[in-house]
């Protein structure tokens, strides 16, 4: 207790309050705030969903590190990484990429001494590319991360496991299921050896493994993975953690896919409530949560409850569609289903067309594109455009046949939240 009291006193004397780190960098602050105190305050804000305040703290810490120049390169790199992660969670993807690239510039001159940190930064860029739908770029970043981390941190290091898991998640999104399964198995084995110290990496890997299992229709195994990850996240991070919110969404999507709508509604309502408590979070995350819950209401014929969620989700997603097309496509697909349920065939057809375009541009000939083509054809049939409908149905069948993907599942996809499990 005395240590805590001394720490809080130091924060107060330095002009740092958890309400406003910006005060620490002002001209009125008589004593410069120590960077480590700024980082701690930033972390507390981050963990409780106060992203704008967290960003102010980490930015002030970075400025303090930069003022010390080359003597504090390690601190500068860490601060750039923290701000990059935070920017990503706030939906500021261009800013996030710039911070990660600045971090690479800081680390490269260090040579062997900075190689492990360099690998971690490539891993962050891989995850960002995945969220943005740039799968080839993401693969390249993740492969660099795996090589550097295996060589310099060790094959059994949890950071290596996290990089392997990230690459496995990317391959699952890409439809390369065999490669994904192998990488995720290896990653989980490494992470489990290091648990509970590095539970953050294990949560991320379990989440990815569950997503893969869901896509290949092994729903019971997927549920076990997600529930295990959720239990760890609740214990380690509480209900305000990003890990907790993302897992609730994923479980809600799973239960929707297997038509357990009561369980889906419970999970998604909890997830949306947690998402709404986070101040400054990515609006696309909120749009996905709202549209996923709205879709559950649609499946239960509760259109009156669904409508306001879809209206809000459209408003929330508009600014982010270009930056993260796969997430936007998920929202538009749900919106198309809503219009179909209301009998608004023309509006549904327009949403499905947008969905196909976004998914095809990002993924090429992918099962998700086939799923969207089938939905589009259904809307076209309602509009008496049967010839076009048959053409799109044939395209969808060709995609599935050419990939040999007998495990295709049109209900359970992973066009979902960016997920950052911190170590």
N, C-alpha and C positions, 0 to 999 in steps of 0.2 A: 504494500500500500504506500509506503514511504517513497519507493521508486516511482510509482505512478504519479504521486503528488509532485515530486521533483520534476518529472517529465512535463506535466501540465504547466507547472510554473515556468519552465524553460520556454514552452510554447508561447505563453503570455508575454514574457519579457521580450521575446524575439519579435513580437508584433504579429504572431501567427495565431489565428483562430480557425477552428474547423468550419466556421461559418463563412470565412472569406480569406483565402490565402493571398488574394490580390493585395491585401493591405500590407503584406510583408515586403512587397516590392515597391511600395509607394515612397514618396519623398518624406512623408510624415513619420515613417518608421525609424526610430532612433537607433535601434540595434538590428543589423542584418540578420535575417532568419537563417539558421544553419540549414544547409540543404537536406540533411538527413531528417530533420524535423518536418520540413516541407513535404518530403516524400512520404513520411509516415501519415501526415494529415491527408495527403492525396490518396493514399491507399485506403484510409478509413472512409473517405467520401466515395471512392470507387466501389468498395464492398457494400455500401449502403445505397447505391444507386444514385448518388449525387454527382453526376458526371461532369457538369459544368464546373462545379467547385473543385472536383478532382483535377480537371484540366488546368485550372488556375494554379493549383499547388505544384503540379509536375512541371508546368512551364516556368514557374518561379525557380524551381530547383535546377532546371536546365540552364537558365540564365545565370544562376550563381556558379554552376560548374563551368560554363563557357567563360565567365569572368576570370577564372583561375587558369585558363588556357591549357597548354599541353600537360600540365601537372595532373590534370583530372580527366584524362581521356576515357578511362573506364566508367566514371560516373556519367560523363556526357553520353556515352553509348547507351547506358542503362536508361537514362532519362528519355532519350530519343525513342527507345523501344517502348517504354511505358506510354509515352504520348501517342505513338503510333497505334498501339493496342487500343487505347482509350478513344482515339479518333475513329478507329474502325467500328467500335461498339456504338459510337454516336452517329454512324452512317456517313462520316466524312472520309470517304474512301480515297479520294485524291490526296487529301492531307496525310492520311495514314501511309500511303505509298511514298510520299516525299520524305516523311520522317524515317521510314525504314531504309530508304536509299541514302539518306544522310548518315544513318548509323553505319551502313556498309562503308561509306567513305571514311568515317572515323576509324573503323576497325581494320581495314585492309593494310594500312601502313604498319600495323603491329606484327604482321607475319604470324609465326607459330603461336605467339602469345594471345592473339585475338581470334584464332581459328575456331575455337568452340563457340564463342559469341557470334562469329560470322555465320556458323551453321544454324544457330538459333534464329538469326535474322532472315536467312533464306527460308527457314521454316515458316516464319510469319508471312513473308511474301507469297509463299505457296498457298497458305490459307486464304490470304486476301484474293489471290487470283482465282481460287476455287469459288469464293463468294461472288466474284464479279463474272464468273462464267468463262474465264480464260483458262481452259483445262490444259492446253499444251504448255502455256507459260507456267502454270502451277506445277505440272509434272517436272519441268526443268528445275524450278526452284527447290522442290522437295528432294529431287535426286542429289542436288548439290548439298543440301542439308544433311542427308543420310551419309554421304561420303565424308563430309567434314566431321560430323559428330561421331561416326563410327571410328574414324581414325584418331581423333583428338580427345573425345570424351570417353570412348570405349563402347564396344558392342552391347554391353549390359547396362549402359547408362540410361536412366529414364528419359533423358532428352532425346537420345537416339530412338527409344521406343515411341516417343511422341511424333518424331519425324516419320518413322515407318507407318505409324497409325494415320498420319495426315495423308501420306501417299496412298495408303489403302482406302481412305475415305474418298479421295479423288477418283481412284479407279472404280469404286462402287458407283459414283455419280456418272462415270463415263460408260458404265455397263461392262467393264472388264472384271467380271466377278471372280474368276479363278485367281487372278493376280491380287485382287483386293483381299480375298479370304486368306491367302498365304501370308501377306504382309500383316494383316490384323492379328492373326494367330501369334506370329512372332512378336509383335509389339505388345500384346497382352501378356505373354509369358514373361517378358522383360519387366513390364510395369508391376506385375504381381509379385515379383521377387523384391521389389523396392517399396511395396506398400507396407504401412500406411504413410510413410514419409512423403511419397510423391503421388498421393491419391489424385491430384489434379490431372496428371497424365493418364492414369487408369480410367478416370471418368470419361475423358475424351475418347479413349480407345474403345471402351465399352459402348459408348454412344455410336461410334462409327460402325462397330461390329453389329450392333442391333439394327442399324439402318440397312446394312447389307443383308442381314437375315430376313428383314421385312421385305426387301425387294425380291428375294428369291423364295418368298412365301413360307418361310419357316417362322411363323408368327409366335408360337409358344416360346421358342428359343429367343426371339427378338424381345418379347415381353420380359423374360427373365433377365436379359442383359440390361434393359432400360431400368427395370425396377432395382436391380443391384446398383447401377450407377446413381439412381435417384436417392437411394438410402445413404450412399457415401456422401453425395452432395449435400443432403439435408444435415448430416452430422458435421461435415467440415465447414460448410459455408452458410447454412441457414436458408430461410425462405427468400432472402433478398439477393442471393447469389445468381450470377448469370447462368451458371451451370444448372442450377435448380430450375430456372425458368425455361431454358431450352429443353430440358428433359421432359418437363410436363407437356410441352407442345408436341414433342415427338411421340410420347405415349398416347396423347389425345388423337394424333393422326393414325397411330396403329389401331386404336380401338374403333375409330371411324371406319378404317379399312375392313375390319372384321365384323362391322355392323353392331358393335356393342355400344350403342349411342349413349346410354346412361353413363357408362364409364368414361366415354370420350368427353361428354359434356362436363363431367366433374373435373377431369384433368385440365381441359382447356379453359374453364372458368377460373381455376386456380392459377393457371399460367398467365392468363390475361390480367388478372388482378396483380400478380407479381410484376408483370411488364409495365403496368400503368403506375406502379410505385416508383419506378426508375425514372428519375428526372434527367432529361437530356439524352435518353437512349435513342437508338436508330428508329425512325418512324416506320421503316419497312418491317422491322421486327414486329411492331405493334400491328401493322396492317395484316401481316401473315396470321398473327394470333387471332385477330378479330375475324378475318375471313374463314379461318379454320373452324372457329366456334360457330360462325354463321352457317357454314356448311353442315354442321351437325344439326342445327335447328332446321335447315332445309330438309335433311333426310328424315326428320321427325314431323315434317309438314307444319312446322312452326314459323311460317313466313313472316308474321308480324314481328316476332322477336329477331328474326334474321336480318330484316331490312336495314335497321339502323346500323348494325355492325358492318354490313357491306358498304353503306354510304360513307361511313367513317373510314373504312379501309381504303376505298378509292381515293379519298382526300389525302390520306396519309402516304400512299404509295407513289403519287404522281411525280414527286420531285426526285425519286430514286430509281425509276424504271430503267433509265439509260445506263446507270452505274451498275446495277445488279439485276440483269434481265431474267435470270432463272427464278429468283425470288418473286419478281414482278409477275412472271408467267404463272406461278402457283396461285397468286391472288386473282389474276384474271381468269384462270381456269375455274376457280371456285365461283367467281362472279358469273361466269357463263352458266354454271349449273343452277345458280339462283334464278337467272332470267328464264332458263328452261322450265323450272318449277312454276314460275309465274305465267308461263305461256307467252313470253316476249321473245319470239323466235329470232327476230331480226337482231335484237340486242345481244342475244346469246351467240348468234353466228359471228357477230363482229368481235366479241371477246375471244372466242375460240380461234378465229383467224389470227388475232394478235398473239395468242398463246403459241400457236404453231410457228409463227415467224420467229419469235424470240427464242424458243427452244431449238429450232432448227439451226438458227444462226450460231448458237452457242455449242450445240451438241452434235449436229449432223444427223445421221441416220441412227436414232436412239429410241429405245422403248418409250420414253416420255413423249417423243414426237408422234409415235404411233398412237399412244393414248389420246393425245390432243386431236389427231386426225379423226379418230373414231368419234370423239365428242362433236367435232365440227360436222362430220357427216350426218349425225343425228339431227343437228339443228337444220342442216340443209334439206333433209327429208321433210321436216315440218314445213319448210318453205316451198315444198313441191319441186325442189331442184335435185331430182333423183339421180340424174346423170353425174353431176359433180359429186354427189354423196358416194356413189359407187366407185368413182375414181379414187377418192380419199380412203375409202375402206380397203381398196386394193393396194394402195400405197402403204397403209398401215400393216397389212398382212405381209407384204414384201419385206418390210423392215424387220418384222419379227422372224420371218422364215430365214432371211439371210443371216441373221445373228444367231440362229439356232437357240433362241431364248425361250424355251418352254416354260421358264419360271416367270415369265412376264406378269406383272401385277399392276393394273391400271389404277388401283385405289391407293396403294401405299407408295408414295414417292418421297424424296428427300429434298425438295426445293425449299429449304427451310432456313432458319436463323443461322447467321454466322455464330460459331461456337468457340469461345475462348476459355479453355480450362487452364487456369494458372497453376504453376508449380508452387 
